Amino acid sequence: MEDPTSDLAEDLSPEDAPNCRVCGASLADVPDRKVVTWIADGEVQTAHFCDATCRDEWDRSQ
């Protein structure tokens, strides 16, 4: 899998791109995606979102 922090707008196939944590859409062609990173149990965790609406929905569910 490609580094999820790389520039996803450049030659990244939908199979290799992360998916939106809320709606499941591939983020291969979403240059304005939102990313949240945090540490849990000593491990880096990352959640990707296709837009602010999905990001807000995820925030409300936490």
PERA-V101215 format. One record per pair of residues at least 6 apart in sequence whose C-alpha atoms are under 7 Angstrom apart, sorted by sequence separation. I is the first residue (numbers start at 1). J is the second residue. If there is no record, write none. Layout:
BEGIN
i-><I,I>
j-><J,J>
END
This chain:
BEGIN
i-><19,20,38,39,49,19,20,37,38,18,19,37,38,17,18,37,17,36,37,17,35,36,14,35,36,35,2,4,14,34,35,1,13,34,12,33,34,33,34,33,34,9,32,8,9,30,8,9,34,9,8,27,21,21,22,20,21,19,20,18,20,22,22>
j-><25,26,44,45,55,26,27,44,45,26,27,45,46,26,27,46,27,46,47,28,46,47,26,47,48,48,16,18,28,48,49,16,28,49,28,49,50,50,51,51,52,28,51,28,29,50,29,30,55,31,31,50,47,48,49,48,49,48,49,48,50,54,58>
END
